[in-house]
Amino acid sequence: MQSLIYSEMHSSQDFLPVYERVSDYLHNMSALTRGEARRQWRQSIKDAWNNRCAYCGSTPIVDESLELTIDHVRPKSSGGEDKTSNCIPACSRCNQDKSSQDWVAWFRMQPFYTIESEWRIRQWLKGGVDGFGQYSEEDSRIVDEYINQVMGEEWPSS
C-alpha cells in the first residue's frame, strides 16, 4: 500500500514514497536490489521525520557525533518486525540507551521527554505513515484531553 507521505531524495524533484515494508520498494520497482530497497526504506523513514531523532529531536547536522539510526520500537528480539509502523529514526545515543527496553517506560524517564513527542511516535506507530503529518491543533486538543484523563482535574489545562 502506497503512503500519502513522500520523502525528498537527493533533489527537490525526486520524491520517494514511504512504504510499509522493504519488499514494497522492490515490488513497486523503486529499487532493483534488496540492499537498495532497504536503503530507500530507511531513508524514507528518516525523511518523514525531517532527519530528526523521534525521541530527543537531535539531528546529525546539529551534533556530528550522532548518527541517525532506525530504532525498532518493539525490538526484533521481542518479535518486532522490519515494518515502517514499528520503526522510527533515533540518534545513536537514544537507540543504544533505549536498547530493548519498553519505549514508553524508557522515553518518559528522559530529560528531553515531551507529551507531544510521545503523541507523534504513537501516531506513527498506530498508522505507519498514513495520517502522519505536522503536529496540529487537533493533535494538541487530543493530547490535552489525554493529559486530563491521566492527571485528573487538578492538572492545569490551557
SEZATOR-861852 format. One record per atom (N, C-alpha, C, CB): atom name; x, y, z; residue number from 1. Coordinates in steps of 0.2 Angstrom, whole numbers, m for minus. Atoms other than C-alpha are relative to their C-alpha. Glycine has a CB too. Layout:
% SEZATOR-861852
<atom CA, <X, Y, Z>, NUM>;
...
% end
This chain:
% SEZATOR-861852
<atom N, <4, m6, 0>, 1>;
<atom CA, <0, 0, 0>, 1>;
<atom C, <4, 6, 0>, 1>;
<atom CB, <m5, 0, 6>, 1>;
<atom N, <m4, m6, 0>, 2>;
<atom CA, <7, 17, m5>, 2>;
<atom C, <m2, 5, 5>, 2>;
<atom CB, <0, 2, m7>, 2>;
<atom N, <1, m5, m5>, 3>;
<atom CA, <8, 30, 8>, 3>;
<atom C, <m2, 7, m3>, 3>;
<atom CB, <5, 1, 5>, 3>;
<atom N, <1, m7, 2>, 4>;
<atom CA, <2, 48, 6>, 4>;
<atom C, <6, 5, 1>, 4>;
<atom CB, <m6, 3, 4>, 4>;
<atom N, <m6, m4, m2>, 5>;
<atom CA, <19, 54, 13>, 5>;
<atom C, <6, m2, m6>, 5>;
<atom CB, <3, m2, 7>, 5>;
<atom N, <m5, 1, 5>, 6>;
<atom CA, <33, 56, 0>, 6>;
<atom C, <6, 4, 4>, 6>;
<atom CB, <m1, 4, m7>, 6>;
<atom N, <m6, m3, m3>, 7>;
<atom CA, <51, 59, 6>, 7>;
<atom C, <5, 3, m6>, 7>;
<atom CB, <4, m6, 3>, 7>;
<atom N, <m4, m3, 5>, 8>;
<atom CA, <63, 70, m3>, 8>;
<atom C, <7, m4, 0>, 8>;
<atom CB, <1, 8, 2>, 8>;
<atom N, <m6, 4, 1>, 9>;
<atom CA, <78, 61, m10>, 9>;
<atom C, <4, 4, m5>, 9>;
<atom CB, <m2, m7, m3>, 9>;
<atom N, <m5, m3, 4>, 10>;
<atom CA, <93, 70, m17>, 10>;
<atom C, <m1, 7, m3>, 10>;
<atom CB, <2, m5, m6>, 10>;
<atom N, <1, m6, 2>, 11>;
<atom CA, <85, 84, m25>, 11>;
<atom C, <m8, 2, 1>, 11>;
<atom CB, <1, 1, m8>, 11>;
<atom N, <7, m1, m1>, 12>;
<atom CA, <68, 93, m24>, 12>;
<atom C, <m4, m3, m5>, 12>;
<atom CB, <m1, 8, 0>, 12>;
<atom N, <4, 3, 5>, 13>;
<atom CA, <62, 84, m40>, 13>;
<atom C, <m1, m7, 1>, 13>;
<atom CB, <4, 2, m7>, 13>;
<atom N, <0, 7, m1>, 14>;
<atom CA, <65, 67, m34>, 14>;
<atom C, <m4, m2, 7>, 14>;
<atom CB, <7, m4, 0>, 14>;
<atom N, <3, 1, m6>, 15>;
<atom CA, <52, 61, m21>, 15>;
<atom C, <m1, m8, 0>, 15>;
<atom CB, <m7, 3, 0>, 15>;
<atom N, <1, 7, m1>, 16>;
<atom CA, <51, 43, m14>, 16>;
<atom C, <m6, m1, 5>, 16>;
<atom CB, <7, m3, 3>, 16>;
<atom N, <6, 1, m4>, 17>;
<atom CA, <35, 36, m7>, 17>;
<atom C, <3, m4, 6>, 17>;
<atom CB, <m5, m4, m4>, 17>;
<atom N, <m2, 4, m6>, 18>;
<atom CA, <36, 28, 11>, 18>;
<atom C, <m5, m6, 0>, 18>;
<atom CB, <m1, 5, 6>, 18>;
<atom N, <4, 6, 0>, 19>;
<atom CA, <30, 10, 10>, 19>;
<atom C, <1, m3, 7>, 19>;
<atom CB, <3, m5, m6>, 19>;
<atom N, <0, 3, m7>, 20>;
<atom CA, <27, m1, 25>, 20>;
<atom C, <5, m5, 0>, 20>;
<atom CB, <m7, m4, 1>, 20>;
<atom N, <m6, 5, 0>, 21>;
<atom CA, <40, m15, 20>, 21>;
<atom C, <5, 1, m5>, 21>;
<atom CB, <m4, m7, 0>, 21>;
<atom N, <m5, m1, 5>, 22>;
<atom CA, <56, m15, 12>, 22>;
<atom C, <m1, m4, m7>, 22>;
<atom CB, <7, m4, 3>, 22>;
<atom N, <1, 4, 6>, 23>;
<atom CA, <50, m28, m1>, 23>;
<atom C, <m5, 4, m4>, 23>;
<atom CB, <m4, m6, 2>, 23>;
<atom N, <4, m4, 4>, 24>;
<atom CA, <37, m15, m6>, 24>;
<atom C, <4, 5, m5>, 24>;
<atom CB, <m4, 5, 4>, 24>;
<atom N, <m4, m4, 4>, 25>;
<atom CA, <51, m5, m14>, 25>;
<atom C, <2, m4, m6>, 25>;
<atom CB, <6, 3, 3>, 25>;
<atom N, <m2, 5, 6>, 26>;
<atom CA, <56, m20, m25>, 26>;
<atom C, <m6, m1, m4>, 26>;
<atom CB, <3, m7, 3>, 26>;
<atom N, <6, 2, 3>, 27>;
<atom CA, <38, m24, m29>, 27>;
<atom C, <m2, 6, m5>, 27>;
<atom CB, <m6, m2, 5>, 27>;
<atom N, <2, m6, 4>, 28>;
<atom CA, <34, m6, m35>, 28>;
<atom C, <6, 3, m4>, 28>;
<atom CB, <m2, 5, 5>, 28>;
<atom N, <m6, m2, 4>, 29>;
<atom CA, <51, m5, m44>, 29>;
<atom C, <3, 6, 1>, 29>;
<atom CB, <m3, 0, m7>, 29>;
<atom N, <m4, m6, m2>, 30>;
<atom CA, <58, 9, m34>, 30>;
<atom C, <7, m2, 1>, 30>;
<atom CB, <m3, 3, 7>, 30>;
<atom N, <m7, 3, m1>, 31>;
<atom CA, <73, m2, m31>, 31>;
<atom C, <1, m6, m4>, 31>;
<atom CB, <2, m1, 7>, 31>;
<atom N, <m1, 6, 4>, 32>;
<atom CA, <81, m16, m41>, 32>;
<atom C, <4, m5, 4>, 32>;
<atom CB, <4, 2, m6>, 32>;
<atom N, <m3, 5, m4>, 33>;
<atom CA, <91, m24, m27>, 33>;
<atom C, <m3, 0, 7>, 33>;
<atom CB, <7, 0, 0>, 33>;
<atom N, <2, 0, m7>, 34>;
<atom CA, <86, m29, m9>, 34>;
<atom C, <4, 6, 4>, 34>;
<atom CB, <0, m7, 3>, 34>;
<atom N, <m4, m5, m4>, 35>;
<atom CA, <100, m18, m2>, 35>;
<atom C, <m2, 7, m2>, 35>;
<atom CB, <8, m1, m2>, 35>;
<atom N, <2, m7, 2>, 36>;
<atom CA, <95, m3, m12>, 36>;
<atom C, <m7, 1, 3>, 36>;
<atom CB, <m1, 1, m8>, 36>;
<atom N, <6, m1, m3>, 37>;
<atom CA, <77, m6, m6>, 37>;
<atom C, <0, 2, 7>, 37>;
<atom CB, <m5, m6, m2>, 37>;
<atom N, <0, m2, m7>, 38>;
<atom CA, <82, m6, 12>, 38>;
<atom C, <3, 7, 1>, 38>;
<atom CB, <5, m6, 3>, 38>;
<atom N, <m2, m7, m1>, 39>;
<atom CA, <92, 10, 10>, 39>;
<atom C, <m5, 5, m1>, 39>;
<atom CB, <6, 1, m5>, 39>;
<atom N, <6, m4, 1>, 40>;
<atom CA, <77, 18, 2>, 40>;
<atom C, <m5, 0, 6>, 40>;
<atom CB, <m3, m1, m7>, 40>;
<atom N, <4, 1, m5>, 41>;
<atom CA, <66, 12, 15>, 41>;
<atom C, <2, 4, 7>, 41>;
<atom CB, <m2, m7, 2>, 41>;
<atom N, <m3, m3, m5>, 42>;
<atom CA, <77, 18, 29>, 42>;
<atom C, <0, 7, 0>, 42>;
<atom CB, <7, m3, 2>, 42>;
<atom N, <m1, m7, 2>, 43>;
<atom CA, <80, 35, 21>, 43>;
<atom C, <m7, 3, 0>, 43>;
<atom CB, <3, 1, m6>, 43>;
<atom N, <7, m2, 1>, 44>;
<atom CA, <61, 37, 18>, 44>;
<atom C, <m3, 1, 7>, 44>;
<atom CB, <m5, m4, m4>, 44>;
<atom N, <2, m1, m7>, 45>;
<atom CA, <58, 35, 37>, 45>;
<atom C, <3, 6, 3>, 45>;
<atom CB, <1, m7, 4>, 45>;
<atom N, <m3, m6, m3>, 46>;
<atom CA, <71, 47, 42>, 46>;
<atom C, <m2, 7, m3>, 46>;
<atom CB, <8, 0, m2>, 46>;
<atom N, <2, m6, 3>, 47>;
<atom CA, <65, 60, 29>, 47>;
<atom C, <m7, 2, 2>, 47>;
<atom CB, <0, m1, m8>, 47>;
<atom N, <7, m1, m2>, 48>;
<atom CA, <47, 58, 35>, 48>;
<atom C, <0, 4, 7>, 48>;
<atom CB, <m4, m6, 1>, 48>;
<atom N, <m1, m3, m6>, 49>;
<atom CA, <54, 64, 52>, 49>;
<atom C, <4, 6, 0>, 49>;
<atom CB, <2, m5, 5>, 49>;
<atom N, <m4, m6, 1>, 50>;
<atom CA, <64, 78, 45>, 50>;
<atom C, <7, m1, 2>, 50>;
<atom CB, <m3, 6, 3>, 50>;
<atom N, <m7, 2, m2>, 51>;
<atom CA, <80, 68, 48>, 51>;
<atom C, <2, 2, 8>, 51>;
<atom CB, <5, 4, m4>, 51>;
<atom N, <0, m2, m7>, 52>;
<atom CA, <77, 71, 67>, 52>;
<atom C, <m1, m7, 4>, 52>;
<atom CB, <m4, 5, 2>, 52>;
<atom N, <1, 6, m4>, 53>;
<atom CA, <78, 58, 81>, 53>;
<atom C, <m7, 1, 3>, 53>;
<atom CB, <5, 0, 6>, 53>;
<atom N, <7, 0, m3>, 54>;
<atom CA, <60, 54, 86>, 54>;
<atom C, <m1, 1, 7>, 54>;
<atom CB, <m4, m6, m2>, 54>;
<atom N, <0, m1, m7>, 55>;
<atom CA, <64, 54, 104>, 55>;
<atom C, <3, 7, 2>, 55>;
<atom CB, <5, m5, 3>, 55>;
<atom N, <m3, m6, m3>, 56>;
<atom CA, <76, 69, 108>, 56>;
<atom C, <0, 6, m5>, 56>;
<atom CB, <7, m2, 2>, 56>;
<atom N, <0, m6, 5>, 57>;
<atom CA, <74, 79, 92>, 57>;
<atom C, <7, 2, m3>, 57>;
<atom CB, <m3, 5, 3>, 57>;
<atom N, <m7, m2, 3>, 58>;
<atom CA, <93, 79, 88>, 58>;
<atom C, <0, m2, m7>, 58>;
<atom CB, <5, m3, 4>, 58>;
<atom N, <m1, 1, 7>, 59>;
<atom CA, <99, 80, 70>, 59>;
<atom C, <8, m2, 0>, 59>;
<atom CB, <m2, 5, m5>, 59>;
<atom N, <m7, 1, 1>, 60>;
<atom CA, <116, 73, 64>, 60>;
<atom C, <3, 7, m2>, 60>;
<atom CB, <1, m5, m5>, 60>;
<atom N, <m2, m6, 2>, 61>;
<atom CA, <118, 91, 57>, 61>;
<atom C, <2, 4, 6>, 61>;
<atom CB, <m4, 4, m5>, 61>;
<atom N, <m1, m4, m6>, 62>;
<atom CA, <117, 99, 74>, 62>;
<atom C, <6, m3, 4>, 62>;
<atom CB, <m6, 0, 5>, 62>;
<atom N, <m5, 3, m4>, 63>;
<atom CA, <128, 86, 83>, 63>;
<atom C, <3, m6, m5>, 63>;
<atom CB, <m3, m4, 6>, 63>;
<atom N, <m3, 5, 5>, 64>;
<atom CA, <140, 77, 70>, 64>;
<atom C, <2, m6, 3>, 64>;
<atom CB, <6, 4, m3>, 64>;
<atom N, <m2, 6, m3>, 65>;
<atom CA, <145, 64, 83>, 65>;
<atom C, <m6, m5, 0>, 65>;
<atom CB, <2, 1, 7>, 65>;
<atom N, <6, 4, 0>, 66>;
<atom CA, <127, 57, 82>, 66>;
<atom C, <m2, m3, m7>, 66>;
<atom CB, <m6, 4, 3>, 66>;
<atom N, <2, 3, 6>, 67>;
<atom CA, <122, 45, 68>, 67>;
<atom C, <m7, m1, 1>, 67>;
<atom CB, <4, m7, m2>, 67>;
<atom N, <8, 1, 0>, 68>;
<atom CA, <103, 44, 64>, 68>;
<atom C, <m1, m7, m2>, 68>;
<atom CB, <m3, 5, m5>, 68>;
<atom N, <1, 7, 1>, 69>;
<atom CA, <99, 26, 65>, 69>;
<atom C, <m8, m1, 0>, 69>;
<atom CB, <3, m4, 6>, 69>;
<atom N, <7, 2, 0>, 70>;
<atom CA, <82, 16, 64>, 70>;
<atom C, <m1, m4, 6>, 70>;
<atom CB, <m2, m4, m7>, 70>;
<atom N, <2, 4, m6>, 71>;
<atom CA, <75, 10, 80>, 71>;
<atom C, <m6, m4, m1>, 71>;
<atom CB, <m1, 5, 6>, 71>;
<atom N, <5, 5, 0>, 72>;
<atom CA, <64, m5, 81>, 72>;
<atom C, <m4, 1, 7>, 72>;
<atom CB, <2, m8, m1>, 72>;
<atom N, <4, m2, m6>, 73>;
<atom CA, <51, 2, 94>, 73>;
<atom C, <m1, m7, 4>, 73>;
<atom CB, <m6, 3, m1>, 73>;
<atom N, <1, 6, m3>, 74>;
<atom CA, <46, m16, 98>, 74>;
<atom C, <7, m4, m3>, 74>;
<atom CB, <m7, m4, m2>, 74>;
<atom N, <m7, 3, 2>, 75>;
<atom CA, <64, m24, 97>, 75>;
<atom C, <m1, m7, m4>, 75>;
<atom CB, <4, m2, 6>, 75>;
<atom N, <0, 6, 4>, 76>;
<atom CA, <67, m38, 84>, 76>;
<atom C, <1, m6, 5>, 76>;
<atom CB, <5, 0, m5>, 76>;
<atom N, <m1, 6, m5>, 77>;
<atom CA, <72, m49, 99>, 77>;
<atom C, <m6, m2, 4>, 77>;
<atom CB, <6, 2, 5>, 77>;
<atom N, <7, 1, m3>, 78>;
<atom CA, <54, m47, 106>, 78>;
<atom C, <m5, m1, m5>, 78>;
<atom CB, <m1, 6, 4>, 78>;
<atom N, <5, 1, 6>, 79>;
<atom CA, <46, m51, 89>, 79>;
<atom C, <m2, 6, m4>, 79>;
<atom CB, <m6, m3, 3>, 79>;
<atom N, <2, m6, 4>, 80>;
<atom CA, <46, m34, 82>, 80>;
<atom C, <3, m1, m7>, 80>;
<atom CB, <4, 6, 3>, 80>;
<atom N, <m1, 1, 7>, 81>;
<atom CA, <46, m33, 63>, 81>;
<atom C, <3, 6, m3>, 81>;
<atom CB, <m6, m2, m4>, 81>;
<atom N, <m3, m5, 5>, 82>;
<atom CA, <55, m23, 49>, 82>;
<atom C, <m6, 3, m3>, 82>;
<atom CB, <6, m3, m4>, 82>;
<atom N, <6, m3, 3>, 83>;
<atom CA, <39, m13, 46>, 83>;
<atom C, <1, 8, 2>, 83>;
<atom CB, <m6, m3, 3>, 83>;
<atom N, <0, m7, m2>, 84>;
<atom CA, <38, 6, 45>, 84>;
<atom C, <m4, 2, 6>, 84>;
<atom CB, <m3, 4, m6>, 84>;
<atom N, <3, m2, m6>, 85>;
<atom CA, <25, 6, 58>, 85>;
<atom C, <3, m3, 7>, 85>;
<atom CB, <m7, m3, 0>, 85>;
<atom N, <m3, 2, m6>, 86>;
<atom CA, <37, m2, 70>, 86>;
<atom C, <7, 3, 1>, 86>;
<atom CB, <1, m8, 0>, 86>;
<atom N, <m6, m3, 0>, 87>;
<atom CA, <52, 9, 66>, 87>;
<atom C, <0, 7, m1>, 87>;
<atom CB, <4, m3, m6>, 87>;
<atom N, <m1, m8, 0>, 88>;
<atom CA, <57, 27, 69>, 88>;
<atom C, <7, 2, 0>, 88>;
<atom CB, <m4, 3, 7>, 88>;
<atom N, <m7, m2, 0>, 89>;
<atom CA, <73, 37, 67>, 89>;
<atom C, <2, 1, 7>, 89>;
<atom CB, <1, 6, m5>, 89>;
<atom N, <m2, m2, m7>, 90>;
<atom CA, <83, 38, 83>, 90>;
<atom C, <8, 1, m1>, 90>;
<atom CB, <m1, m6, 5>, 90>;
<atom N, <m7, m1, 0>, 91>;
<atom CA, <100, 45, 86>, 91>;
<atom C, <4, m6, 3>, 91>;
<atom CB, <2, 7, 3>, 91>;
<atom N, <m3, 5, m3>, 92>;
<atom CA, <113, 33, 90>, 92>;
<atom C, <0, 0, 8>, 92>;
<atom CB, <8, m1, m2>, 92>;
<atom N, <0, m1, m7>, 93>;
<atom CA, <114, 39, 108>, 93>;
<atom C, <m7, m3, 3>, 93>;
<atom CB, <1, 7, 3>, 93>;
<atom N, <6, 2, m3>, 94>;
<atom CA, <95, 36, 111>, 94>;
<atom C, <m1, m7, m2>, 94>;
<atom CB, <m6, 4, m3>, 94>;
<atom N, <1, 7, 2>, 95>;
<atom CA, <94, 20, 101>, 95>;
<atom C, <4, m5, 5>, 95>;
<atom CB, <2, m1, m7>, 95>;
<atom N, <m4, 5, m5>, 96>;
<atom CA, <109, 12, 112>, 96>;
<atom C, <m3, 1, 7>, 96>;
<atom CB, <7, 3, m1>, 96>;
<atom N, <2, 0, m7>, 97>;
<atom CA, <102, 19, 128>, 97>;
<atom C, <m7, m4, 1>, 97>;
<atom CB, <m1, 8, 2>, 97>;
<atom N, <7, 3, m1>, 98>;
<atom CA, <84, 13, 125>, 98>;
<atom C, <1, m8, m1>, 98>;
<atom CB, <m5, 2, m6>, 98>;
<atom N, <m1, 7, 1>, 99>;
<atom CA, <91, m4, 119>, 99>;
<atom C, <m6, m4, m1>, 99>;
<atom CB, <4, m3, 6>, 99>;
<atom N, <6, 4, 1>, 100>;
<atom CA, <77, m17, 121>, 100>;
<atom C, <m5, 1, 5>, 100>;
<atom CB, <2, m8, 0>, 100>;
<atom N, <5, m2, m5>, 101>;
<atom CA, <68, m8, 134>, 101>;
<atom C, <m7, 2, m3>, 101>;
<atom CB, <2, 6, 5>, 101>;
<atom N, <7, m2, 2>, 102>;
<atom CA, <49, m4, 133>, 102>;
<atom C, <1, 8, m2>, 102>;
<atom CB, <m5, m1, 5>, 102>;
<atom N, <m2, m7, 2>, 103>;
<atom CA, <50, 13, 123>, 103>;
<atom C, <m4, 5, 5>, 103>;
<atom CB, <m2, 1, m7>, 103>;
<atom N, <3, m5, m4>, 104>;
<atom CA, <37, 22, 134>, 104>;
<atom C, <3, 1, 6>, 104>;
<atom CB, <m8, m2, 0>, 104>;
<atom N, <m3, 0, m6>, 105>;
<atom CA, <44, 17, 150>, 105>;
<atom C, <7, 4, 0>, 105>;
<atom CB, <1, m7, 3>, 105>;
<atom N, <m7, m3, 1>, 106>;
<atom CA, <62, 22, 144>, 106>;
<atom C, <m1, 8, m2>, 106>;
<atom CB, <4, m3, m5>, 106>;
<atom N, <1, m7, 3>, 107>;
<atom CA, <56, 38, 135>, 107>;
<atom C, <m3, 5, 5>, 107>;
<atom CB, <m5, 0, m6>, 107>;
<atom N, <3, m4, m6>, 108>;
<atom CA, <46, 45, 150>, 108>;
<atom C, <5, 2, 5>, 108>;
<atom CB, <m6, m3, 3>, 108>;
<atom N, <m5, m1, m5>, 109>;
<atom CA, <61, 44, 161>, 109>;
<atom C, <6, 5, m3>, 109>;
<atom CB, <3, m6, 2>, 109>;
<atom N, <m5, m4, 3>, 110>;
<atom CA, <72, 55, 149>, 110>;
<atom C, <m1, 8, 1>, 110>;
<atom CB, <0, m1, m8>, 110>;
<atom N, <1, m8, m1>, 111>;
<atom CA, <75, 74, 152>, 111>;
<atom C, <m3, 3, m6>, 111>;
<atom CB, <7, 3, 2>, 111>;
<atom N, <3, m3, 6>, 112>;
<atom CA, <70, 78, 134>, 112>;
<atom C, <m7, m2, m2>, 112>;
<atom CB, <5, m2, m6>, 112>;
<atom N, <7, 3, 1>, 113>;
<atom CA, <53, 69, 136>, 113>;
<atom C, <m5, 6, m1>, 113>;
<atom CB, <m2, m5, 5>, 113>;
<atom N, <6, m5, 0>, 114>;
<atom CA, <38, 79, 130>, 114>;
<atom C, <m6, m5, m2>, 114>;
<atom CB, <1, 6, m5>, 114>;
<atom N, <6, 3, 2>, 115>;
<atom CA, <20, 73, 128>, 115>;
<atom C, <m1, 0, m7>, 115>;
<atom CB, <m6, 2, 4>, 115>;
<atom N, <1, m1, 7>, 116>;
<atom CA, <19, 80, 111>, 116>;
<atom C, <5, m5, m4>, 116>;
<atom CB, <2, 7, m2>, 116>;
<atom N, <m4, 5, 4>, 117>;
<atom CA, <34, 69, 105>, 117>;
<atom C, <m3, m7, 1>, 117>;
<atom CB, <7, 0, 3>, 117>;
<atom N, <3, 6, m1>, 118>;
<atom CA, <26, 54, 113>, 118>;
<atom C, <m6, m1, m4>, 118>;
<atom CB, <m2, m1, 8>, 118>;
<atom N, <6, 0, 4>, 119>;
<atom CA, <10, 58, 104>, 119>;
<atom C, <2, m1, m7>, 119>;
<atom CB, <m4, 6, 0>, 119>;
<atom N, <m2, 1, 7>, 120>;
<atom CA, <19, 59, 87>, 120>;
<atom C, <3, m7, m1>, 120>;
<atom CB, <6, 5, m1>, 120>;
<atom N, <m3, 7, 1>, 121>;
<atom CA, <28, 42, 90>, 121>;
<atom C, <m6, m4, 0>, 121>;
<atom CB, <5, m1, 6>, 121>;
<atom N, <6, 5, 0>, 122>;
<atom CA, <11, 34, 94>, 122>;
<atom C, <m4, 1, m6>, 122>;
<atom CB, <m5, 2, 6>, 122>;
<atom N, <4, m1, 6>, 123>;
<atom CA, <3, 42, 79>, 123>;
<atom C, <3, m4, m6>, 123>;
<atom CB, <0, 8, m2>, 123>;
<atom N, <m4, 3, 5>, 124>;
<atom CA, <17, 35, 68>, 124>;
<atom C, <m1, m8, 1>, 124>;
<atom CB, <7, 2, 1>, 124>;
<atom N, <0, 7, m1>, 125>;
<atom CA, <16, 18, 76>, 125>;
<atom C, <m7, m3, m1>, 125>;
<atom CB, <2, m2, 7>, 125>;
<atom N, <7, 2, 1>, 126>;
<atom CA, <m3, 17, 75>, 126>;
<atom C, <m2, m1, m7>, 126>;
<atom CB, <m5, 5, 3>, 126>;
<atom N, <2, 1, 7>, 127>;
<atom CA, <m4, 20, 57>, 127>;
<atom C, <5, 0, m5>, 127>;
<atom CB, <m5, 6, m2>, 127>;
<atom N, <m5, m1, 4>, 128>;
<atom CA, <13, 20, 50>, 128>;
<atom C, <0, 7, m3>, 128>;
<atom CB, <m1, m5, m6>, 128>;
<atom N, <0, m6, 3>, 129>;
<atom CA, <14, 34, 38>, 129>;
<atom C, <m7, 3, m2>, 129>;
<atom CB, <4, 0, m6>, 129>;
<atom N, <7, m3, 2>, 130>;
<atom CA, <m5, 36, 34>, 130>;
<atom C, <m2, 4, 6>, 130>;
<atom CB, <m5, m6, m1>, 130>;
<atom N, <2, m5, m5>, 131>;
<atom CA, <m11, 51, 43>, 131>;
<atom C, <5, 3, 4>, 131>;
<atom CB, <m5, m3, 4>, 131>;
<atom N, <m6, m3, m4>, 132>;
<atom CA, <6, 56, 49>, 132>;
<atom C, <2, 7, m3>, 132>;
<atom CB, <6, m5, 0>, 132>;
<atom N, <m2, m6, 3>, 133>;
<atom CA, <10, 74, 47>, 133>;
<atom C, <2, 5, 5>, 133>;
<atom CB, <m6, 3, m4>, 133>;
<atom N, <m2, m5, m5>, 134>;
<atom CA, <14, 90, 56>, 134>;
<atom C, <m4, 0, 6>, 134>;
<atom CB, <0, 7, m3>, 134>;
<atom N, <4, m1, m6>, 135>;
<atom CA, <8, 92, 74>, 135>;
<atom C, <m5, 5, m1>, 135>;
<atom CB, <5, 1, 6>, 135>;
<atom N, <5, m5, 1>, 136>;
<atom CA, <m8, 101, 73>, 136>;
<atom C, <m4, 2, 6>, 136>;
<atom CB, <m5, m3, m5>, 136>;
<atom N, <5, m2, m5>, 137>;
<atom CA, <m21, 110, 83>, 137>;
<atom C, <m4, m6, 3>, 137>;
<atom CB, <m4, 6, m2>, 137>;
<atom N, <4, 6, m2>, 138>;
<atom CA, <m32, 94, 83>, 138>;
<atom C, <4, m5, 4>, 138>;
<atom CB, <m2, m3, m6>, 138>;
<atom N, <m4, 4, m5>, 139>;
<atom CA, <m17, 84, 90>, 139>;
<atom C, <1, 3, 7>, 139>;
<atom CB, <7, m1, m4>, 139>;
<atom N, <m1, m3, m6>, 140>;
<atom CA, <m14, 97, 103>, 140>;
<atom C, <m7, m1, 5>, 140>;
<atom CB, <1, 8, m1>, 140>;
<atom N, <7, 1, m3>, 141>;
<atom CA, <m33, 96, 108>, 141>;
<atom C, <0, m7, 3>, 141>;
<atom CB, <m6, 1, m4>, 141>;
<atom N, <0, 7, m2>, 142>;
<atom CA, <m32, 77, 109>, 142>;
<atom C, <5, m2, 6>, 142>;
<atom CB, <2, m5, m6>, 142>;
<atom N, <m5, 1, m5>, 143>;
<atom CA, <m16, 77, 119>, 143>;
<atom C, <m2, 3, 7>, 143>;
<atom CB, <7, 3, m2>, 143>;
<atom N, <3, m3, m6>, 144>;
<atom CA, <m24, 89, 131>, 144>;
<atom C, <m5, m4, 4>, 144>;
<atom CB, <m3, 7, m1>, 144>;
<atom N, <6, 4, m3>, 145>;
<atom CA, <m39, 78, 134>, 145>;
<atom C, <4, m6, 3>, 145>;
<atom CB, <m4, m3, m6>, 145>;
<atom N, <m3, 6, m2>, 146>;
<atom CA, <m27, 63, 136>, 146>;
<atom C, <4, 2, 7>, 146>;
<atom CB, <6, m2, m5>, 146>;
<atom N, <m3, m2, m7>, 147>;
<atom CA, <m17, 73, 150>, 147>;
<atom C, <m5, 1, 5>, 147>;
<atom CB, <4, 7, m2>, 147>;
<atom N, <5, 0, m5>, 148>;
<atom CA, <m33, 77, 158>, 148>;
<atom C, <m3, m6, 3>, 148>;
<atom CB, <m6, 5, m2>, 148>;
<atom N, <2, 7, m2>, 149>;
<atom CA, <m38, 59, 159>, 149>;
<atom C, <5, m3, 5>, 149>;
<atom CB, <m1, m4, m6>, 149>;
<atom N, <m5, 3, m4>, 150>;
<atom CA, <m22, 54, 166>, 150>;
<atom C, <2, 3, 6>, 150>;
<atom CB, <7, m1, m4>, 150>;
<atom N, <m2, m4, m6>, 151>;
<atom CA, <m18, 68, 178>, 151>;
<atom C, <m6, 2, 4>, 151>;
<atom CB, <3, 6, m3>, 151>;
<atom N, <6, m2, m4>, 152>;
<atom CA, <m36, 72, 183>, 152>;
<atom C, <m1, 7, 0>, 152>;
<atom CB, <1, m2, 8>, 152>;
<atom N, <3, m7, 0>, 153>;
<atom CA, <m45, 88, 186>, 153>;
<atom C, <5, 5, 2>, 153>;
<atom CB, <m6, 1, 3>, 153>;
<atom N, <m5, m5, m3>, 154>;
<atom CA, <m30, 96, 196>, 154>;
<atom C, <5, 3, m5>, 154>;
<atom CB, <3, m4, 5>, 154>;
<atom N, <m4, m2, 5>, 155>;
<atom CA, <m20, 97, 180>, 155>;
<atom C, <m2, 6, m3>, 155>;
<atom CB, <2, m6, m5>, 155>;
<atom N, <2, m6, 3>, 156>;
<atom CA, <m20, 114, 173>, 156>;
<atom C, <m1, m1, m8>, 156>;
<atom CB, <5, 6, 1>, 156>;
<atom N, <1, 0, 8>, 157>;
<atom CA, <m27, 115, 155>, 157>;
<atom C, <1, 7, m3>, 157>;
<atom CB, <m7, m3, m1>, 157>;
<atom N, <m2, m7, 3>, 158>;
<atom CA, <m23, 128, 143>, 158>;
<atom C, <m7, 3, m4>, 158>;
<atom CB, <5, m1, m6>, 158>;
% end
